[in-house]
Every structure is written in structure tokens, then in C-alpha cells.
Amino acid sequence: MPLSRRDFLRLAGLVAASTTLAACQRPEFSARVYDWAAGGTPPITDWPASAPRHFAALNRLTFGPRVEERRRVAEIGWQAWVEEQLTPEAIDDTAADLRLRRFPTLTMRATELADWSDKLFDDIDKASVPNELRQATLIRQVYSRRQLYELMAEFWTDHFNISVDKGDGYFLKTVDDRDVIRPHALGKFRDLLWASAHSPAMLVYLDNQANVKSHPNENYARELMELHTLGVNGGYGQQDVMELARCLTGWTVKEHGWRGEFTFDPEQHDDGVKTVLGMTIQPDGQREAEHAIEALAAHPNTALFIATKLARRFLGAAPAELIDRVAQTFLHTDGDIRSVLRVLLLDGLAAEPPQPVFKRPAHFIVSALRQLNAYTDSGLALHDYLARLGQTYFSWPTPDGSPDRAEAWQGNLLPRWQFALMLAQGEINGTRLSLAELLAASGARTRERIADQLAVLLLGAPLPTMTRADLLNSLQDAGADKESLPSILTAGLIASPPFQWR
């Protein structure tokens, strides 16, 4: 049954009445779902029930909890599951890795990417390199079993934001993602900061390749303090920015030969004495800025800034006492990100239900795909929806990265509703659902049972009885038949506030 925009909006409004789902009783639910393994027939496995509290926590630590993740938490407990996720190298991720083989640019060096882009420019356009990175990123978020790792890769991508739309960033960001963000996402912050500072993509994005002794450019020095380490109120001043910029003169990127690789040009370096945050830095070439970077990585204000950002991303907010403990852990472990997350997540999520967080566009789309066990080739059709929603991967123009505050995204809801309807009705190229087989495996036959199963799948608990009755009556009045009911219900649930908040 075609669904009019008016009926669809009415449906989404009815589902909005279920915003108190976190207080619902534990759902008794069993279903069988697809695990779309690469290159084979997807197996069907039992789907145990999980408590709404666990569902809410998994919503924070995944891009949408799959059935197997809910089952795993029920088997080993919440704390053990977090510990597993904190050791991603021990998690078999073959199914996701196999899907990445069709993206040749992911493994190329910078000079190879530059040459490849130049050769193909007439036929393909240089956007082919960042498009492969975008598609690979979405594949990882949808299919990877290392969900906490992928969330941290996203977090650091925002923290050390680089837009592919500026200069050579269109091919350099692929190298930055592979060699800077992903290797250090759960390592030591000092190593991550060090790698970012030596990243040609970062130097080009923040104009440090133009930072020379005769005309110092302060862009990177400023963002290194304001956005990457100390924070805007972190105790530095304009003089510190100017002195750090002097330390960074000569840090540039090769334009010929090994194009796109980091290099230090001593001829363009200011070799005078500098003072940064009260620390005297004697002339020492490239090591001058590296001394400052090490000091910034270990600074107490950096620890507090990172702890606060992580708390906002994962918890929505956190009491000052918890943020202080997270910051102290950062300092005592030399910025060990795993240790920091262990305190933040196990203590923060155990203390009380986290504050609701509005899903950013990528999280909204990926969570729908994951929770519905959708198959996707991560093609441009999905990325077109991300663009309409305002979050094209690796294209945020300003150095602060894609915002994690609700007000940045809540004014653009119509494309979300359109995506929900198109996904549920199977009208997105390269993406498909198997709702009929899912519901058949679950044993849902009545309208009420179908509504309950879909609500547990997407929202973590059945809809309140009165809400469900109003919803089904509305659909009946609109002429919905048994065949169209699952897709229309699915669209309404995805478009509803309970799904769009996590």
C-alpha cells in the first residue's frame, strides 16, 4: 500500500508516544535473524531477549545493537562485553574485512593515490578516492563486530577533523585514516597526537605547509591547542599560539617525488628560542615542535578536555566527579585510551541511565541498517541520504568536526522520514531488507505480535499497549493490509523519536 506523506507523519507522531520505553518491562522475545556473512548464505540464529537497560547501553556503544550483540551481553554480562570490545584485535572481523577488498585505494601510499587520481581524472573525477573511503567507513560501521573501536575511530575523526574538500586532502585523508586515526584509536593519546601532527593531511588542511619563518601561519598551532589538546579555555594565550607556530615553521609536505609525504624543511624554520606555556624551547629544528606536542599531550587541561568530550559523546553528560576520575586516569596512564574508556563506560553507564543523545545522521542511518540486518553495498545512494541529512563523511568544513549536540541536527527531520520510508519499502539502490523472513522466523503472525516484534527489534521493548492499539487502528483506517503492515510499521518506528534518540 503506498503511504501518503500525511499518513506517514501521523504514524510517526503516534509512535512518538512511546518515548518512555526505557521504563518498560523486560520483553520476552525470540526471533531468528540474518547475519549477512560475506560471500555466503546468511545463517539464522536464535535471538534471546535482552533487558531494556542493556539495550540502552548497547545503543551507546554500537552503531545500533545487532541481535548477536544483545545475545552476547545476555550470555557473558555487560562488563565482560565491554572488556571484549576494548580488545578489538582479539575479535574476528573477517566478514567486514572481506567487504573492503573492492576498495583498492585504501592501501595505497600518498604518492600512489596522487598518481592514480591524476591518471583517472578525466574519466572518474578525483572524488573517487574519498568516495572509496566513505564507502569503506560505512561498511565498517555497519558490519564490523569491533563496534567500540569503530565508534572511537569516528570520535577521533571528529576530534582531528580534516575535510577532503580542501586542497590535497581528497587523497591525503585516506592515508590519515589508515595511518593516524585507526592504528591509535584505542592506544595512547600521545601517540595519536604525534601521528596527527606529522600527518600531511592535517598540515595541508590547517595550512602548516605554508608556515615559514618569514610569514608564520598560526592556523595549525591554534587548533592544536584549542581543539586537539587544551581546549578553548585551557590556559593558553595568543603569545603561546604565536610561539608554537614558530616551532612548527618548516613542517611541510612534499610536492614532488614522494608527493604527499611529511618533510621538515630546515631552511624555512625559525631557529630562535621560543617559550610555549612557560616552557623555554631551545633551537632544535624539528624536535622543537615535538617537545611542545609531548608537553601538550601530558597537560592536565588536555586530560580534562578529552574526558569531557568523551563523556558528552558516550553519556550525553556526566557528573563532575566522574569526569575528574576519567581525567585522572588519563594522567596516571599516560593517556591510555582503553583505560580511560574503562572508567568512563563501566562506571558511567552502571551508575544511572545515560542522558538521551540525539542520533547524528550517520548513526541514524547505520543503526537502522544494523538493527534490521539489512544488506548494503554502501553505494552512493546511501551517501546521498547522508548528504541530505548534512553529514557527508570527511566533508565537515570547519576544524571542530561534526557536532555531537542535538540542536545541530534536529532542524532537518524530513530527510530522515524519507529515508525511513524508502528503506522499509526497499527502494534504496544497493540496500535490501528481509522483513518477511525475519517476522516468519520470529513466529509473529498477528498484527499485535508483528508490532511488538518490530518494536523490540528497533526500540528495545514493545510499544505501550494503548500506543500500539492507536497505531494499528490508524493504519487500518488508512487502508493498510497485512502485506504492507510490516514495512509501514518499520518506517514509522525508524522515524519515531524513540529510535532517533539513543
N, C-alpha and C positions, 0 to 999 in steps of 0.2 A: 504494500500500500504506500503510495507516495505520501510524504508527510509535509504539510504546508509549514511555512515559517511560523505562522501564528500558533498552530498546534504544537510545534516543536518547542517554542518558547513557553507555552503553557505547561508542557510536560516538564521542562527543566525547572520551572517555578514550583511545581508540585514536589519534585524530588528535593528541592531546597529545604523542605520542612524536616528533612531527616538529619539536620546538622548536629544533633545530639547523639550521633551513633556511638561515640566513644563510651557512652554510659550503658549501652545495650548489653544484654546478657551474652555469654559465650555462645556463638552459633554452633549448633550441631549440624555439620555439613560434610558430605563426602562427594567427591567428584573425580573424574578422570580427565586429564588434560594432555595436550600435546607438548612434548619437548622437542622443538624443531631442530633436530641434530643435522649438522651439515652433511649433505650427500647421502642421507639415508631416510628410511621411513621413520617418522617420529613415534617413539614408544608412548604407550598410555600407562600412567601410574596412578596409584591411589592418592587422593588429596585429603589429608586429615584436616580437621578443624583447628583453628588457632584462635586464641583469645584476642579480643579487640585491642587490648593493651600491647600485645606483641605485634599485632598488625600495625598499630600506630608507630611503634618504634622502628619496625622494618620499613615503613614508609619514609622514615628519615634517612635510613642507612642503605637504601637501594634506590634505583630509578623506578620504583614501583615493585612491590613484593610479588614475585612469582610463587606459584603453588609449592614448588620444591623448596624454596627458602622458608616458607611458612612451616612446611613439614619438618625441615631440618631444625628449626628453633624448637618445635614441639618435641623432637627427639633428644636433643642434647642440651637444651636450655639456652636462655638469652646470652648469658655471659660467655659460654663456650663458643657460641656462634660468632660473637664479636671478636673473640680471640682468633678464630679461624680466619675471619676477614682481615685481621691485622697481619696475617702472614700469607699474602696472596700468592707468593711464589710456590706455596705448597698446594694450591688449588689448581686442578686440571682445567685448563681453559681452551682445550683443543677445538671445541665447537665454534668458539668465537674466532680463534686464530685462523681456522680454515677459511672463514669468510673474508679474511683480509688479503688473501693471496692474489686477488684480482686487482689490487691497487699497487702497481709497480713503483710509484713514486715514493711510497712510504719508506723504502730502504735506500733511496738514492742520496748521495752526498750533495752538498750545496752546488758544487760546480756542475755535477751531472744534471741536477734539476734545472739549473740555468740553461745549460746546453739543450736539454730535452725540450724545455719551453720555447726556446728560440727556434728550434727546428720545426716544431709543430704549430708555431704561432699562426701561420696563415690558414691552417685547416681547423684547428681546435680551439685556439684562443688560450691565453695564459691562465685563464680561470680553471683549466683542467687540473692544475696542481692543487690549489686549495680545495677544489671540489672533491678530489680524492680524499684529502684529509678530512673534510666534513663528513663524507660518506662513511669513512672508516671510524670516525668518532661516534657516529650514531650507531653503527654496527656494534661497537664495543659496549656502548651504554645499554643497548637492547639485549645483547646475547651473552655478555661476559658474566661469569659466575663470580668474578672478583669485583663485586659491586662497590664496596667501600673504597677500594683502590681507584675505581673509575670516578667516584664522587670526589675524591681528593685530587685526581688529575683535573677535573673540572674546576675545583676550588682554586688550585694554583694557576690554572689557565686564566682565571679571572683576576687573581691577585697580581700576576705578572702579565697583564694584558698586552697583547700585540695584535694589531689589525693587519690582515693580509692585504688590505686595500691601500696601503701606503708603501710606495717605493718597491724595493725588492722583497718586501715582506710576503708577497704572494708565493714565493718559493722558500724563503728562509724560515717561515713559521713551521713548515713540515719538519725541518731539522731541529728547530727549537722544541717542538712537541716530542720528538723522538729522543733527543739527547739531553734535554734540560728538564722538562716537566715530568715525563713518565718515569725516568730512572730514579728520581729523587722524591716522588710524591709521598712516600712513607719513610723517607730517610731522615737525614739531618738537615735542618733548615739552613745551616751554614753552607752545606754543600750545594743546596738548591740555589741559594742566593749567589754563590760563587759562579755556578754554571750559568745563571741568568745574566750576570754581569759580563760574562765573556761571550754571550750569545750574539752573533751578528744580527739576528732578527731584532733583538732588543735594542742594540746600538743604533740600528737603522731607524727603527720605529721612533725612538726618542732622540734622534739627531746627534748622537755622540760621534758618529763618523765624521761630523763636521766640527767637532770640538778640538780646536787647535790653539796653540799658545798665544797667537796674535789676536784671536777673536774667540775667547772661551764661550762655549754653548752650555747653558745651565740646565737644559731640559732633563737629561737623564739624572744628573746629580740631585735635582729637586725631587723627582719622582722616586728615586732610590730611597730617600729619607721619608717623604710624605706618604707614599703608597706601599713601598716594599718592606720598610723596616719600622721606623719610629712612630709613624702616624702623624697626622696634621698637627696635633698638639704634643708632639713627642719631645719637646725641649730643644729644638734646633732653631737657628735663625738664618736670615739671609746671608750673613757672613759665612756661616757654615756651608751653605749651598755653594757659594762662590769659591770657597777654598776646596771643596770636594770636586767641583768642576775642574779646577786647576789640576788636581790629582789625576783626573780622568782624561786630560788632554793627551792626544796621541793614541787613544784606544779607538781603533777603527776597523774597517772591513776591507778585505782585498777586492779590488775591482778587476784585476787581470790575473791570468794564470789560474790560481786556485780561487776563482771568484766565489765570494760569499763566505770566506773563512775569516776568523778573527786574526788581527795582527796588531802589534804595537809599533808605532812609528816614533822613534826617539827624537827625530828632527822636529816633530810637532808637539813635543811635550815640554811643558813649563817645569823647569828643573829647580825652581826656588823652594824655599822652606814654606810649608803650609801648616795651618792649625785648624783642625776639624774637631768640634765638640770638646775643645780644651786640650786635645791631644796634638802635640807637635810631631809633624811628619817631615823627616829629613829627606833630601833628594835621594831617590832610589828608583827612578824610572817606573816601570810597570808595577813594581811592588808597592809604590805609594798608595795607589787606589786599593790594592789588595789588602793592605794593612787597615785602611778605613772600612772596607767591606767586612772584614773579620770583626772589627770592633762594633759595627752596626748590628751584625748577626747576634752578638752576645749581649747587647744592651738590654737592660730591664724594661725599657719602654717598648722595645721590639717584642719582647715576650708578652707584655700586656696587650699590645696591639693585635698580635696574631691570636692570642687566646680569645679576645673579644670578637674578632671576626669569625673564628671557628664556632664559637657559641651561637652567634647570630645565624650562621648557616645551618647548623645541625639542630639547635634547640629553639630557635626563634629569639630567645633571650635567656639569660641565666643570672642567678643571684651573684652579687659581687664576690661573695665568699668562694663560690665555685670558680669563677674566672680567675681569682687570685691564686687558687690552688693549681689551676691549669698553667698559669704564668710561671709559678714557682717550679712546677715540673719541667717546663720548657728550660728554665735556667739551670736546674740541677742535672738535667740530662744532656746538656749541650745542644738543646734544640731538637731532641729526638721526637719526630712527629708521631711515631707509634705510641710512645709513652704519653705524649700529650693527649692523643685521642683516647687512649685507655681511660685516663682520668675523666675527661670530658664526657665520654659516652656512657661508661659504666656507672659513674656517679650521677651524671646529669640526667640520664634517661631513667635511672632507677629511683631518683628522688621523688619525682612527680611527673604527671603527663606534660610533655613539652607544649609550649605555646603553638597554636596553629601557624603554619607557614604557607603562604600562597605559592603555588607551583609556578615557577618560571616557565616560559613557553617550551623549552626543551624537555623539562621534567614532565610537563603536562602530556606532551606527545609521546615521549618514550614510556611513561608509566602506563598509558593506555595500551600501547603495543605489548608491553611485557605482561601486564595483568590479564590480557585477553589471549595470551600466547599467539599473537599474530606473527605471521611470516612477513618479512620485509626485505627487499633488496637494497634498502637505504637509498633509493634513487632520488632524482631531483624533484619528484612530485612531493615527497615529504619535506624536503628542504624549502620548497616553495611555501608550504604552510608555516614553517619556522620563520621565513622572511615576512610573511603577512602578520605574524604574531610579534615580530620585532626582535628576534634573537637568532639571526643567521650566525652559525658557528664561525668564530675567529674574525668577525667583522665589526665588533663594537669599536666605535671610533675614538673614544677617549681612554686615557691610561687607567682609569679607575675600574674598568671591566664591567661586565653586565651586572646590574644591581640585583641585590637579593632582598629588596624591600617591596612589599606588596603594591604600594602606590605606583610603582614604576610600570606595573603590568595590568592592573585592574581596569584600566580605561579602554582595553582593546579585547572585549569578550566575544564579539560577533564571529571573528575568525575561529575561535575555539569551538563555538557551537557548530559552525560549518564543518570543521574538521571532524567533530564527533559524529555528525550525521553521515558524512562521506565515508568515514572508516567503518561504521556499523553497517552501512549498506553496501560495502565492498566496492567503492567507486574511486579508490586511490590507486593509481598505477603502481604495480610492483609490490603491493601490500594486500594481504588477504587474511580473513578470519575463518574459523570453522565453528561458528556458534552452534549450529545444529548438532554437530558431533559432540561438542562439549556438553551440551544440555542432555543429549541422549545418554552419554556416559554417566552423567550425574543422577539420572533417573527422574529428572524433573519433567512432569507431564502436564500438570495443571497450570493455569495462569499464575496462581498464587505461588506455586513452587518455583516456577521459572523466575518470577520477580525476586524471590528470596535468594535463589542460587546466584543470579547475576549481581545482586546487591552485596552478597558475601564476597564474591569474586572481586568486585571493584571497590567496595567501601568497607569491607571487613566485617560486616554484620548485616542481618536482614533489616529492611526498612521497618519502621514502626507500623503496626497493623493498620491504623487509620490512614497513614500516608499511602501505604500500599493499596488500600481499598480505593482511595480517591484517585490514585494514579491509574489503576486498572479501569475504573469507571470512566475516566476521562478518555482513555484510549478506545474503549468500547463506543463511547459517544462519537468519537472521531472516525469510527468505522474500521478500526484495526482488527485484522483477522488473526487466527492462530499462527499462520505462517509468517506474518510480518511482525508479530509481537516481540520476539527476542531482539531483533535489530533496532526497533524503535525504543524499547526499554534500555538497551545498551547505550544508544545515543543519548537518551535523557540522563542516564546515570553519569556518563562521562562529562556531560555539560553541566551537571549539578554542582553547587558549591561544595558539598562534602567531598567530591572527587577532586575538585580544583584546589582544595586546601589539603595539606598533609600534616 
